[in-house]
Amino acid sequence: MSRRVRTEVLVESAPSLAHELARALEAELPVRVVVPPRQGLVMNQVRETARNSRFYLGEALISECRVRIGDVEGLGAVLGADGELARSLAVIDAAYACEPAPAVLADVDARIAAAGRALDAERAREAALIMGSRVSFDEMGGQDMSVQAVVK
C-alpha cells in the first residue's frame, strides 16, 4: 500500500483508528516529538482553466506534527484543529519509514487495509444511491426539448 493511499484511509476513517494504531506503535518503538502538534494556515492554490493561470482561492486551517523514531522522521498533517490526530499520523508515517520494519507493522498494515476495504464499500453504496437518480442527457437526443415545443 502506498503512502498516499495509507494516509487517505487513515484520514477518511474514524480518528480512533489512527489513535489506536499509533498507541500500538508507541508501545513498541521509542517516539520523540520533534515539532509538537500546532495549527497553521496554508494557501489553497487553484488553476484557472480558461487562462491556465494560478491563483489563491483562500486559506485553510491545518494541524501538523513531526516525530522521530530513531533516524527517521514522520510528518502528520490534517485539515482542521486536531493536533492529536496529526501526532498519530506522524507516528504511523515514521514507523513505516523505519528500517528494519517493526514486527507490529504487519498488524497495523492489516488493520489499515481492512479500513480501506470498508471505505471502498461505503463509497460504492453511496455511488449506487446516486446512480439511481442519474439522468443521461445523451439518450434524450431525439426529443425536441426547446421552449417552443414545451409550450405547444
N, CA, C and O atoms as a GROMACS GRO file, in nm:
protein
  608
    1MET      N    1   0.085  -0.117   0.000
    1MET     CA    2   0.000   0.000   0.000
    1MET      C    3   0.090   0.124   0.000
    1MET      O    4   0.185   0.133   0.078
    2SER      N    5   0.060   0.218  -0.087
    2SER     CA    6   0.143   0.337  -0.098
    2SER      C    7   0.118   0.432   0.020
    2SER      O    8   0.017   0.420   0.091
    3ARG      N    9   0.209   0.524   0.039
    3ARG     CA   10   0.197   0.621   0.149
    3ARG      C   11   0.073   0.708   0.131
    3ARG      O   12   0.005   0.740   0.228
    4ARG      N   13   0.044   0.745   0.007
    4ARG     CA   14  -0.072   0.830  -0.019
    4ARG      C   15  -0.203   0.757   0.014
    4ARG      O   16  -0.291   0.813   0.079
    5VAL      N   17  -0.215   0.632  -0.031
    5VAL     CA   18  -0.337   0.554  -0.004
    5VAL      C   19  -0.352   0.530   0.145
    5VAL      O   20  -0.462   0.542   0.199
    6ARG      N   21  -0.242   0.497   0.210
    6ARG     CA   22  -0.245   0.472   0.354
    6ARG      C   23  -0.292   0.596   0.430
    6ARG      O   24  -0.376   0.587   0.519
    7THR      N   25  -0.239   0.712   0.393
    7THR     CA   26  -0.278   0.837   0.459
    7THR      C   27  -0.423   0.871   0.432
    7THR      O   28  -0.494   0.917   0.521
    8GLU      N   29  -0.468   0.848   0.308
    8GLU     CA   30  -0.608   0.875   0.274
    8GLU      C   31  -0.702   0.789   0.357
    8GLU      O   32  -0.803   0.839   0.407
    9VAL      N   33  -0.669   0.662   0.372
    9VAL     CA   34  -0.754   0.572   0.452
    9VAL      C   35  -0.757   0.618   0.598
    9VAL      O   36  -0.863   0.619   0.660
   10LEU      N   37  -0.642   0.655   0.653
   10LEU     CA   38  -0.637   0.697   0.793
   10LEU      C   39  -0.712   0.827   0.817
   10LEU      O   40  -0.775   0.844   0.921
   11VAL      N   41  -0.707   0.919   0.722
   11VAL     CA   42  -0.774   1.048   0.739
   11VAL      C   43  -0.924   1.034   0.718
   11VAL      O   44  -1.002   1.098   0.788
   12GLU      N   45  -0.966   0.952   0.622
   12GLU     CA   46  -1.108   0.936   0.592
   12GLU      C   47  -1.180   0.845   0.692
   12GLU      O   48  -1.301   0.855   0.706
   13SER      N   49  -1.106   0.758   0.759
   13SER     CA   50  -1.167   0.670   0.859
   13SER      C   51  -1.188   0.747   0.990
   13SER      O   52  -1.154   0.865   1.000
   14ALA      N   53  -1.245   0.680   1.087
   14ALA     CA   54  -1.265   0.741   1.218
   14ALA      C   55  -1.128   0.770   1.282
   14ALA      O   56  -1.037   0.688   1.269
   15PRO      N   57  -1.113   0.883   1.350
   15PRO     CA   58  -0.985   0.916   1.413
   15PRO      C   59  -0.939   0.812   1.515
   15PRO      O   60  -0.819   0.800   1.541
   16SER      N   61  -1.033   0.737   1.572
   16SER     CA   62  -0.995   0.636   1.672
   16SER      C   63  -0.902   0.530   1.613
   16SER      O   64  -0.818   0.475   1.684
   17LEU      N   65  -0.916   0.499   1.482
   17LEU     CA   66  -0.828   0.401   1.419
   17LEU      C   67  -0.684   0.448   1.423
   17LEU      O   68  -0.595   0.372   1.463
   18ALA      N   69  -0.658   0.571   1.383
   18ALA     CA   70  -0.522   0.625   1.383
   18ALA      C   71  -0.466   0.631   1.525
   18ALA      O   72  -0.348   0.602   1.547
   19HIS      N   73  -0.549   0.668   1.622
   19HIS     CA   74  -0.503   0.677   1.760
   19HIS      C   75  -0.464   0.539   1.814
   19HIS      O   76  -0.362   0.524   1.880
   20GLU      N   77  -0.547   0.438   1.786
   20GLU     CA   78  -0.516   0.302   1.833
   20GLU      C   79  -0.388   0.248   1.770
   20GLU      O   80  -0.306   0.187   1.838
   21LEU      N   81  -0.371   0.271   1.640
   21LEU     CA   82  -0.251   0.223   1.572
   21LEU      C   83  -0.128   0.295   1.624
   21LEU      O   84  -0.023   0.232   1.642
   22ALA      N   85  -0.137   0.424   1.648
   22ALA     CA   86  -0.023   0.500   1.700
   22ALA      C   87   0.014   0.451   1.840
   22ALA      O   88   0.133   0.440   1.872
   23ARG      N   89  -0.086   0.423   1.923
   23ARG     CA   90  -0.056   0.372   2.058
   23ARG      C   91   0.014   0.237   2.050
   23ARG      O   92   0.106   0.210   2.128
   24ALA      N   93  -0.029   0.151   1.959
   24ALA     CA   94   0.036   0.020   1.943
   24ALA      C   95   0.181   0.037   1.898
   24ALA      O   96   0.268  -0.036   1.945
   25LEU      N   97   0.206   0.131   1.809
   25LEU     CA   98   0.343   0.154   1.762
   25LEU      C   99   0.429   0.217   1.871
   25LEU      O  100   0.547   0.182   1.884
   26GLU      N  101   0.371   0.308   1.949
   26GLU     CA  102   0.448   0.373   2.055
   26GLU      C  103   0.484   0.275   2.167
   26GLU      O  104   0.583   0.296   2.237
   27ALA      N  105   0.405   0.171   2.184
   27ALA     CA  106   0.437   0.070   2.285
   27ALA      C  107   0.561  -0.010   2.245
   27ALA      O  108   0.633  -0.061   2.331
   28GLU      N  109   0.587  -0.020   2.114
   28GLU     CA  110   0.700  -0.098   2.063
   28GLU      C  111   0.822  -0.014   2.029
   28GLU      O  112   0.935  -0.063   2.035
   29LEU      N  113   0.800   0.113   1.992
   29LEU     CA  114   0.909   0.195   1.939
   29LEU      C  115   0.928   0.322   2.023
   29LEU      O  116   0.832   0.378   2.076
   30PRO      N  117   1.054   0.368   2.035
   30PRO     CA  118   1.078   0.494   2.107
   30PRO      C  119   1.045   0.613   2.016
   30PRO      O  120   1.114   0.636   1.916
   31VAL      N  121   0.943   0.688   2.050
   31VAL     CA  122   0.899   0.802   1.969
   31VAL      C  123   0.940   0.931   2.039
   31VAL      O  124   0.915   0.949   2.158
   32ARG      N  125   1.003   1.020   1.963
   32ARG     CA  126   1.042   1.151   2.015
   32ARG      C  127   0.973   1.259   1.931
   32ARG      O  128   0.981   1.256   1.808
   33VAL      N  129   0.907   1.352   1.998
   33VAL     CA  130   0.837   1.459   1.927
   33VAL      C  131   0.938   1.567   1.889
   33VAL      O  132   1.006   1.623   1.975
   34VAL      N  133   0.948   1.595   1.759
   34VAL     CA  134   1.039   1.699   1.709
   34VAL      C  135   0.967   1.833   1.708
   34VAL      O  136   1.018   1.931   1.763
   35VAL      N  137   0.850   1.838   1.648
   35VAL     CA  138   0.766   1.959   1.646
   35VAL      C  139   0.632   1.918   1.705
   35VAL      O  140   0.561   1.836   1.645
   36PRO      N  141   0.594   1.971   1.821
   36PRO     CA  142   0.467   1.931   1.882
   36PRO      C  143   0.350   1.975   1.794
   36PRO      O  144   0.364   2.063   1.710
   37PRO      N  145   0.234   1.913   1.815
   37PRO     CA  146   0.118   1.950   1.734
   37PRO      C  147   0.090   2.100   1.742
   37PRO      O  148   0.083   2.158   1.850
   38ARG      N  149   0.074   2.159   1.625
   38ARG     CA  150   0.045   2.302   1.618
   38ARG      C  151  -0.048   2.330   1.501
   38ARG      O  152  -0.060   2.249   1.409
   39GLN      N  153  -0.111   2.444   1.506
   39GLN     CA  154  -0.203   2.482   1.400
   39GLN      C  155  -0.137   2.587   1.312
   39GLN      O  156  -0.056   2.667   1.357
   40GLY      N  157  -0.176   2.585   1.184
   40GLY     CA  158  -0.124   2.683   1.090
   40GLY      C  159  -0.222   2.701   0.975
   40GLY      O  160  -0.323   2.632   0.966
   41LEU      N  161  -0.190   2.795   0.890
   41LEU     CA  162  -0.272   2.821   0.772
   41LEU      C  163  -0.192   2.789   0.647
   41LEU      O  164  -0.072   2.818   0.639
   42VAL      N  165  -0.257   2.729   0.550
   42VAL     CA  166  -0.196   2.704   0.420
   42VAL      C  167  -0.283   2.770   0.314
   42VAL      O  168  -0.405   2.778   0.328
   43MET      N  169  -0.219   2.815   0.208
   43MET     CA  170  -0.292   2.878   0.098
   43MET      C  171  -0.337   2.770  -0.001
   43MET      O  172  -0.260   2.680  -0.036
   44ASN      N  173  -0.461   2.779  -0.045
   44ASN     CA  174  -0.515   2.686  -0.145
   44ASN      C  175  -0.492   2.744  -0.283
   44ASN      O  176  -0.553   2.845  -0.320
   45GLN      N  177  -0.404   2.682  -0.359
   45GLN     CA  178  -0.374   2.729  -0.493
   45GLN      C  179  -0.459   2.654  -0.594
   45GLN      O  180  -0.469   2.532  -0.588
   46VAL      N  181  -0.519   2.727  -0.687
   46VAL     CA  182  -0.610   2.669  -0.786
   46VAL      C  183  -0.566   2.715  -0.924
   46VAL      O  184  -0.517   2.827  -0.940
   47ARG      N  185  -0.583   2.629  -1.023
   47ARG     CA  186  -0.551   2.666  -1.160
   47ARG      C  187  -0.680   2.705  -1.232
   47ARG      O  188  -0.776   2.627  -1.236
   48GLU      N  189  -0.683   2.824  -1.286
   48GLU     CA  190  -0.797   2.873  -1.364
   48GLU      C  191  -0.780   2.817  -1.504
   48GLU      O  192  -0.680   2.843  -1.570
   49THR      N  193  -0.879   2.740  -1.551
   49THR     CA  194  -0.861   2.661  -1.674
   49THR      C  195  -0.865   2.744  -1.802
   49THR      O  196  -0.800   2.706  -1.899
   50ALA      N  197  -0.940   2.853  -1.806
   50ALA     CA  198  -0.951   2.930  -1.930
   50ALA      C  199  -0.818   2.996  -1.967
   50ALA      O  200  -0.776   2.991  -2.082
   51ARG      N  201  -0.754   3.057  -1.871
   51ARG     CA  202  -0.626   3.125  -1.896
   51ARG      C  203  -0.506   3.041  -1.856
   51ARG      O  204  -0.392   3.080  -1.882
   52ASN      N  205  -0.530   2.927  -1.794
   52ASN     CA  206  -0.425   2.839  -1.747
   52ASN      C  207  -0.331   2.912  -1.650
   52ASN      O  208  -0.209   2.894  -1.654
   53SER      N  209  -0.388   2.993  -1.565
   53SER     CA  210  -0.309   3.066  -1.466
   53SER      C  211  -0.348   3.019  -1.326
   53SER      O  212  -0.457   2.965  -1.306
   54ARG      N  213  -0.259   3.041  -1.232
   54ARG     CA  214  -0.284   3.001  -1.094
   54ARG      C  215  -0.326   3.122  -1.011
   54ARG      O  216  -0.281   3.234  -1.035
   55PHE      N  217  -0.413   3.097  -0.913
   55PHE     CA  218  -0.447   3.200  -0.817
   55PHE      C  219  -0.477   3.132  -0.684
   55PHE      O  220  -0.499   3.012  -0.677
   56TYR      N  221  -0.477   3.212  -0.578
   56TYR     CA  222  -0.501   3.160  -0.444
   56TYR      C  223  -0.647   3.178  -0.408
   56TYR      O  224  -0.699   3.289  -0.403
   57LEU      N  225  -0.713   3.065  -0.382
   57LEU     CA  226  -0.855   3.064  -0.351
   57LEU      C  227  -0.882   3.112  -0.210
   57LEU      O  228  -0.985   3.175  -0.184
   58GLY      N  229  -0.792   3.082  -0.119
   58GLY     CA  230  -0.810   3.121   0.021
   58GLY      C  231  -0.718   3.040   0.110
   58GLY      O  232  -0.628   2.972   0.061
   59GLU      N  233  -0.741   3.047   0.239
   59GLU     CA  234  -0.658   2.977   0.336
   59GLU      C  235  -0.736   2.863   0.400
   59GLU      O  236  -0.859   2.867   0.408
   60ALA      N  237  -0.664   2.764   0.446
   60ALA     CA  238  -0.725   2.651   0.518
   60ALA      C  239  -0.646   2.628   0.647
   60ALA      O  240  -0.524   2.637   0.648
   61LEU      N  241  -0.717   2.598   0.753
   61LEU     CA  242  -0.655   2.569   0.881
   61LEU      C  243  -0.610   2.423   0.884
   61LEU      O  244  -0.688   2.334   0.851
   62ILE      N  245  -0.484   2.399   0.922
   62ILE     CA  246  -0.434   2.263   0.936
   62ILE      C  247  -0.368   2.246   1.072
   62ILE      O  248  -0.330   2.343   1.137
   63SER      N  249  -0.357   2.122   1.114
   63SER     CA  250  -0.279   2.085   1.231
   63SER      C  251  -0.167   1.997   1.182
   63SER      O  252  -0.189   1.908   1.100
   64GLU      N  253  -0.048   2.021   1.232
   64GLU     CA  254   0.067   1.942   1.188
   64GLU      C  255   0.154   1.904   1.306
   64GLU      O  256   0.153   1.969   1.410
   65CYS      N  257   0.230   1.796   1.287
   65CYS     CA  258   0.320   1.746   1.390
   65CYS      C  259   0.432   1.668   1.324
   65CYS      O  260   0.412   1.606   1.219
   66ARG      N  261   0.551   1.671   1.384
   66ARG     CA  262   0.665   1.592   1.336
   66ARG      C  263   0.720   1.511   1.453
   66ARG      O  264   0.741   1.564   1.563
   67VAL      N  265   0.744   1.383   1.428
   67VAL     CA  266   0.804   1.296   1.529
   67VAL      C  267   0.923   1.225   1.468
   67VAL      O  268   0.940   1.220   1.346
   68ARG      N  269   1.006   1.169   1.555
   68ARG     CA  270   1.125   1.097   1.511
   68ARG      C  271   1.130   0.962   1.581
   68ARG      O  272   1.113   0.952   1.702
   69ILE      N  273   1.153   0.858   1.501
   69ILE     CA  274   1.176   0.724   1.553
   69ILE      C  275   1.314   0.684   1.503
   69ILE      O  276   1.331   0.655   1.384
   70GLY      N  277   1.411   0.682   1.592
   70GLY     CA  278   1.548   0.655   1.550
   70GLY      C  279   1.598   0.769   1.462
   70GLY      O  280   1.597   0.886   1.502
   71ASP      N  281   1.641   0.734   1.340
   71ASP     CA  282   1.689   0.836   1.246
   71ASP      C  283   1.582   0.880   1.147
   71ASP      O  284   1.609   0.961   1.059
   72VAL      N  285   1.461   0.827   1.162
   72VAL     CA  286   1.354   0.852   1.065
   72VAL      C  287   1.256   0.954   1.122
   72VAL      O  288   1.216   0.946   1.239
   73GLU      N  289   1.218   1.049   1.039
   73GLU     CA  290   1.121   1.150   1.081
   73GLU      C  291   0.988   1.126   1.010
   73GLU      O  292   0.985   1.093   0.892
   74GLY      N  293   0.879   1.144   1.084
   74GLY     CA  294   0.745   1.128   1.028
   74GLY      C  295   0.668   1.258   1.038
   74GLY      O  296   0.685   1.334   1.133
   75LEU      N  297   0.583   1.283   0.940
   75LEU     CA  298   0.503   1.404   0.935
   75LEU      C  299   0.356   1.367   0.937
   75LEU      O  300   0.313   1.274   0.869
   76GLY      N  301   0.281   1.441   1.016
   76GLY     CA  302   0.136   1.426   1.019
   76GLY      C  303   0.072   1.562   1.001
   76GLY      O  304   0.102   1.655   1.076
   77ALA      N  305  -0.016   1.574   0.903
   77ALA     CA  306  -0.087   1.700   0.878
   77ALA      C  307  -0.231   1.666   0.842
   77ALA      O  308  -0.257   1.575   0.764
   78VAL      N  309  -0.324   1.741   0.900
   78VAL     CA  310  -0.465   1.715   0.878
   78VAL      C  311  -0.540   1.849   0.878
   78VAL      O  312  -0.505   1.941   0.952
   79LEU      N  313  -0.642   1.858   0.794
   79LEU     CA  314  -0.724   1.979   0.792
   79LEU      C  315  -0.801   1.992   0.923
   79LEU      O  316  -0.852   1.893   0.976
   80GLY      N  317  -0.809   2.113   0.974
   80GLY     CA  318  -0.884   2.138   1.096
   80GLY      C  319  -0.793   2.147   1.217
   80GLY      O  320  -0.670   2.146   1.205
   81ALA      N  321  -0.855   2.156   1.333
   81ALA     CA  322  -0.783   2.174   1.459
   81ALA      C  323  -0.783   2.044   1.538
   81ALA      O  324  -0.852   2.032   1.639
   82ASP      N  325  -0.706   1.945   1.492
   82ASP     CA  326  -0.699   1.817   1.560
   82ASP      C  327  -0.552   1.776   1.574
   82ASP      O  328  -0.500   1.696   1.495
   83GLY      N  329  -0.486   1.832   1.674
   83GLY     CA  330  -0.344   1.805   1.695
   83GLY      C  331  -0.315   1.661   1.731
   83GLY      O  332  -0.211   1.608   1.695
   84GLU      N  333  -0.407   1.597   1.802
   84GLU     CA  334  -0.388   1.457   1.842
   84GLU      C  335  -0.386   1.366   1.720
   84GLU      O  336  -0.306   1.272   1.713
   85LEU      N  337  -0.475   1.391   1.624
   85LEU     CA  338  -0.476   1.312   1.501
   85LEU      C  339  -0.350   1.337   1.420
   85LEU      O  340  -0.294   1.243   1.363
   86ALA      N  341  -0.304   1.460   1.414
   86ALA     CA  342  -0.180   1.491   1.342
   86ALA      C  343  -0.062   1.417   1.404
   86ALA      O  344   0.024   1.367   1.332
   87ARG      N  345  -0.057   1.409   1.536
   87ARG     CA  346   0.052   1.336   1.604
   87ARG      C  347   0.043   1.186   1.573
   87ARG      O  348   0.145   1.123   1.546
   88SER      N  349  -0.077   1.131   1.577
   88SER     CA  350  -0.093   0.989   1.547
   88SER      C  351  -0.049   0.957   1.404
   88SER      O  352   0.017   0.857   1.379
   89LEU      N  353  -0.087   1.044   1.310
   89LEU     CA  354  -0.046   1.024   1.171
   89LEU      C  355   0.105   1.033   1.155
   89LEU      O  356   0.164   0.960   1.075
   90ALA      N  357   0.169   1.122   1.231
   90ALA     CA  358   0.314   1.136   1.224
   90ALA      C  359   0.384   1.010   1.277
   90ALA      O  360   0.483   0.967   1.220
   91VAL      N  361   0.332   0.953   1.384
   91VAL     CA  362   0.390   0.830   1.440
   91VAL      C  363   0.379   0.716   1.339
   91VAL      O  364   0.475   0.642   1.319
   92ILE      N  365   0.264   0.702   1.276
   92ILE     CA  366   0.244   0.595   1.178
   92ILE      C  367   0.334   0.617   1.057
   92ILE      O  368   0.392   0.522   1.005
   93ASP      N  369   0.347   0.741   1.013
   93ASP     CA  370   0.432   0.773   0.898
   93ASP      C  371   0.578   0.737   0.927
   93ASP      O  372   0.645   0.678   0.843
   94ALA      N  373   0.626   0.772   1.045
   94ALA     CA  374   0.764   0.742   1.082
   94ALA      C  375   0.787   0.592   1.095
   94ALA      O  376   0.892   0.542   1.055
   95ALA      N  377   0.690   0.519   1.149
   95ALA     CA  378   0.705   0.374   1.168
   95ALA      C  379   0.718   0.302   1.034
   95ALA      O  380   0.793   0.205   1.023
   96TYR      N  381   0.646   0.349   0.932
   96TYR     CA  382   0.655   0.286   0.800
   96TYR      C  383   0.789   0.313   0.733
   96TYR      O  384   0.829   0.237   0.645
   97ALA      N  385   0.858   0.419   0.773
   97ALA     CA  386   0.987   0.450   0.712
   97ALA      C  387   1.104   0.384   0.783
   97ALA      O  388   1.217   0.390   0.735
   98CYS      N  389   1.079   0.322   0.900
   98CYS     CA  390   1.186   0.257   0.977
   98CYS      C  391   1.242   0.136   0.903
   98CYS      O  392   1.169   0.061   0.838
   99GLU      N  393   1.373   0.119   0.915
   99GLU     CA  394   1.440   0.001   0.863
   99GLU      C  395   1.519  -0.062   0.977
   99GLU      O  396   1.596   0.010   1.040
  100PRO      N  397   1.506  -0.185   1.006
  100PRO     CA  398   1.409  -0.282   0.953
  100PRO      C  399   1.270  -0.252   1.008
  100PRO      O  400   1.254  -0.188   1.112
  101ALA      N  401   1.172  -0.300   0.936
  101ALA     CA  402   1.032  -0.274   0.973
  101ALA      C  403   1.001  -0.341   1.107
  101ALA      O  404   1.036  -0.457   1.128
  102PRO      N  405   0.935  -0.269   1.198
  102PRO     CA  406   0.897  -0.329   1.327
  102PRO      C  407   0.796  -0.443   1.307
  102PRO      O  408   0.721  -0.444   1.210
  103ALA      N  409   0.796  -0.538   1.400
  103ALA     CA  410   0.708  -0.656   1.388
  103ALA      C  411   0.561  -0.616   1.396
  103ALA      O  412   0.477  -0.679   1.331
  104VAL      N  413   0.528  -0.514   1.473
  104VAL     CA  414   0.389  -0.473   1.491
  104VAL      C  415   0.333  -0.410   1.364
  104VAL      O  416   0.211  -0.394   1.352
  105LEU      N  417   0.418  -0.375   1.269
  105LEU     CA  418   0.374  -0.309   1.146
  105LEU      C  419   0.287  -0.399   1.060
  105LEU      O  420   0.204  -0.348   0.984
  106ALA      N  421   0.303  -0.530   1.070
  106ALA     CA  422   0.219  -0.622   0.992
  106ALA      C  423   0.074  -0.613   1.038
  106ALA      O  424  -0.018  -0.614   0.955
  107ASP      N  425   0.052  -0.604   1.168
  107ASP     CA  426  -0.084  -0.590   1.222
  107ASP      C  427  -0.143  -0.455   1.184
  107ASP      O  428  -0.260  -0.445   1.149
  108VAL      N  429  -0.060  -0.350   1.191
  108VAL     CA  430  -0.105  -0.216   1.154
  108VAL      C  431  -0.146  -0.213   1.008
  108VAL      O  432  -0.250  -0.157   0.974
  109ASP      N  433  -0.065  -0.274   0.922
  109ASP     CA  434  -0.094  -0.278   0.779
  109ASP      C  435  -0.226  -0.351   0.752
  109ASP      O  436  -0.304  -0.307   0.667
  110ALA      N  437  -0.250  -0.461   0.822
  110ALA     CA  438  -0.373  -0.538   0.803
  110ALA      C  439  -0.495  -0.455   0.846
  110ALA      O  440  -0.599  -0.459   0.780
  111ARG      N  441  -0.483  -0.382   0.956
  111ARG     CA  442  -0.596  -0.301   1.002
  111ARG      C  443  -0.624  -0.183   0.908
  111ARG      O  444  -0.740  -0.145   0.889
  112ILE      N  445  -0.519  -0.125   0.851
  112ILE     CA  446  -0.539  -0.016   0.755
  112ILE      C  447  -0.603  -0.069   0.628
  112ILE      O  448  -0.691  -0.005   0.570
  113ALA      N  449  -0.560  -0.188   0.583
  113ALA     CA  450  -0.620  -0.248   0.463
  113ALA      C  451  -0.768  -0.279   0.486
  113ALA      O  452  -0.850  -0.257   0.397
  114ALA      N  453  -0.802  -0.329   0.604
  114ALA     CA  454  -0.943  -0.357   0.635
  114ALA      C  455  -1.025  -0.228   0.637
  114ALA      O  456  -1.138  -0.226   0.589
  115ALA      N  457  -0.969  -0.122   0.693
  115ALA     CA  458  -1.039   0.007   0.693
  115ALA      C  459  -1.055   0.060   0.552
  115ALA      O  460  -1.157   0.122   0.520
  116GLY      N  461  -0.956   0.036   0.466
  116GLY     CA  462  -0.966   0.077   0.326
  116GLY      C  463  -1.077   0.004   0.253
  116GLY      O  464  -1.149   0.063   0.172
  117ARG      N  465  -1.091  -0.125   0.280
  117ARG     CA  466  -1.199  -0.202   0.218
  117ARG      C  467  -1.336  -0.152   0.266
  117ARG      O  468  -1.430  -0.145   0.188
  118ALA      N  469  -1.345  -0.118   0.393
  118ALA     CA  470  -1.471  -0.064   0.447
  118ALA      C  471  -1.504   0.070   0.383
  118ALA      O  472  -1.621   0.097   0.352
  119LEU      N  473  -1.404   0.155   0.362
  119LEU     CA  474  -1.426   0.283   0.294
  119LEU      C  475  -1.472   0.262   0.150
  119LEU      O  476  -1.561   0.332   0.102
  120ASP      N  477  -1.409   0.166   0.081
  120ASP     CA  478  -1.449   0.137  -0.058
  120ASP      C  479  -1.594   0.088  -0.065
  120ASP      O  480  -1.668   0.127  -0.155
  121ALA      N  481  -1.633   0.004   0.031
  121ALA     CA  482  -1.771  -0.045   0.033
  121ALA      C  483  -1.869   0.069   0.059
  121ALA      O  484  -1.976   0.074  -0.002
  122GLU      N  485  -1.834   0.161   0.147
  122GLU     CA  486  -1.920   0.276   0.176
  122GLU      C  487  -1.932   0.367   0.054
  122GLU      O  488  -2.040   0.417   0.023
  123ARG      N  489  -1.820   0.389  -0.015
  123ARG     CA  490  -1.823   0.471  -0.136
  123ARG      C  491  -1.907   0.406  -0.245
  123ARG      O  492  -1.979   0.475  -0.317
  124ALA      N  493  -1.898   0.275  -0.258
  124ALA     CA  494  -1.978   0.204  -0.358
  124ALA      C  495  -2.127   0.213  -0.326
  124ALA      O  496  -2.209   0.228  -0.416
  125ARG      N  497  -2.161   0.204  -0.197
  125ARG     CA  498  -2.301   0.217  -0.156
  125ARG      C  499  -2.355   0.356  -0.188
  125ARG      O  500  -2.466   0.370  -0.238
  126GLU      N  501  -2.276   0.459  -0.159
  126GLU     CA  502  -2.317   0.596  -0.190
  126GLU      C  503  -2.330   0.617  -0.341
  126GLU      O  504  -2.423   0.684  -0.386
  127ALA      N  505  -2.238   0.561  -0.418
  127ALA     CA  506  -2.244   0.575  -0.565
  127ALA      C  507  -2.368   0.507  -0.620
  127ALA      O  508  -2.430   0.557  -0.714
  128ALA      N  509  -2.407   0.393  -0.562
  128ALA     CA  510  -2.527   0.324  -0.607
  128ALA      C  511  -2.652   0.408  -0.580
  128ALA      O  512  -2.743   0.410  -0.662
  129LEU      N  513  -2.656   0.476  -0.468
  129LEU     CA  514  -2.769   0.564  -0.437
  129LEU      C  515  -2.777   0.680  -0.537
  129LEU      O  516  -2.885   0.718  -0.581
  130ILE      N  517  -2.663   0.735  -0.570
  130ILE     CA  518  -2.659   0.847  -0.664
  130ILE      C  519  -2.696   0.802  -0.805
  130ILE      O  520  -2.769   0.872  -0.876
  131MET      N  521  -2.648   0.687  -0.845
  131MET     CA  522  -2.673   0.638  -0.981
  131MET      C  523  -2.822   0.608  -1.004
  131MET      O  524  -2.867   0.607  -1.118
  132GLY      N  525  -2.896   0.584  -0.898
  132GLY     CA  526  -3.039   0.558  -0.912
  132GLY      C  527  -3.117   0.678  -0.964
  132GLY      O  528  -3.223   0.661  -1.024
  133SER      N  529  -3.065   0.797  -0.942
  133SER     CA  530  -3.136   0.917  -0.987
  133SER      C  531  -3.062   0.991  -1.098
  133SER      O  532  -3.095   1.105  -1.129
  134ARG      N  533  -2.964   0.927  -1.156
  134ARG     CA  534  -2.885   0.992  -1.261
  134ARG      C  535  -2.964   0.999  -1.390
  134ARG      O  536  -3.036   0.906  -1.426
  135VAL      N  537  -2.950   1.111  -1.461
  135VAL     CA  538  -3.017   1.131  -1.589
  135VAL      C  539  -2.911   1.137  -1.697
  135VAL      O  540  -2.812   1.209  -1.683
  136SER      N  541  -2.931   1.063  -1.805
  136SER     CA  542  -2.839   1.066  -1.917
  136SER      C  543  -2.900   1.152  -2.027
  136SER      O  544  -2.996   1.112  -2.092
  137PHE      N  545  -2.844   1.269  -2.048
  137PHE     CA  546  -2.897   1.361  -2.146
  137PHE      C  547  -2.864   1.318  -2.288
  137PHE      O  548  -2.928   1.366  -2.383
  138ASP      N  549  -2.768   1.230  -2.306
  138ASP     CA  550  -2.734   1.180  -2.439
  138ASP      C  551  -2.848   1.097  -2.497
  138ASP      O  552  -2.866   1.093  -2.619
  139GLU      N  553  -2.924   1.032  -2.413
  139GLU     CA  554  -3.033   0.948  -2.460
  139GLU      C  555  -3.158   1.028  -2.495
  139GLU      O  556  -3.255   0.971  -2.545
  140MET      N  557  -3.159   1.156  -2.470
  140MET     CA  558  -3.275   1.240  -2.497
  140MET      C  559  -3.259   1.317  -2.628
  140MET      O  560  -3.330   1.415  -2.650
  141GLY      N  561  -3.167   1.274  -2.713
  141GLY     CA  562  -3.135   1.348  -2.836
  141GLY      C  563  -3.248   1.358  -2.935
  141GLY      O  564  -3.256   1.458  -3.006
  142GLY      N  565  -3.336   1.261  -2.944
  142GLY     CA  566  -3.442   1.262  -3.044
  142GLY      C  567  -3.560   1.350  -3.008
  142GLY      O  568  -3.644   1.378  -3.093
  143GLN      N  569  -3.568   1.394  -2.886
  143GLN     CA  570  -3.682   1.474  -2.842
  143GLN      C  571  -3.655   1.622  -2.864
  143GLN      O  572  -3.541   1.668  -2.854
  144ASP      N  573  -3.761   1.698  -2.895
  144ASP     CA  574  -3.748   1.841  -2.909
  144ASP      C  575  -3.774   1.905  -2.774
  144ASP      O  576  -3.889   1.920  -2.733
  145MET      N  577  -3.666   1.944  -2.706
  145MET     CA  578  -3.676   1.997  -2.570
  145MET      C  579  -3.675   2.149  -2.568
  145MET      O  580  -3.654   2.208  -2.462
  146SER      N  581  -3.696   2.214  -2.681
  146SER     CA  582  -3.693   2.360  -2.684
  146SER      C  583  -3.816   2.417  -2.612
  146SER      O  584  -3.913   2.346  -2.587
  147VAL      N  585  -3.810   2.542  -2.579
  147VAL     CA  586  -3.919   2.608  -2.508
  147VAL      C  587  -4.046   2.611  -2.594
  147VAL      O  588  -4.156   2.596  -2.541
  148GLN      N  589  -4.032   2.630  -2.724
  148GLN     CA  590  -4.146   2.634  -2.812
  148GLN      C  591  -4.219   2.498  -2.815
  148GLN      O  592  -4.342   2.495  -2.820
  149ALA      N  593  -4.146   2.388  -2.811
  149ALA     CA  594  -4.207   2.257  -2.816
  149ALA      C  595  -4.281   2.229  -2.685
  149ALA      O  596  -4.384   2.162  -2.687
  150VAL      N  597  -4.231   2.277  -2.574
  150VAL     CA  598  -4.296   2.253  -2.447
  150VAL      C  599  -4.424   2.334  -2.437
  150VAL      O  600  -4.522   2.287  -2.379
  151VAL      N  601  -4.426   2.453  -2.493
  151VAL     CA  602  -4.543   2.540  -2.488
  151VAL      C  603  -4.656   2.483  -2.571
  151VAL      O  604  -4.773   2.496  -2.533
  152LYS      N  605  -4.625   2.418  -2.685
  152LYS     CA  606  -4.726   2.364  -2.776
  152LYS      C  607  -4.805   2.261  -2.708
  152LYS      O  608  -4.896   2.203  -2.768
   0.00000   0.00000   0.00000
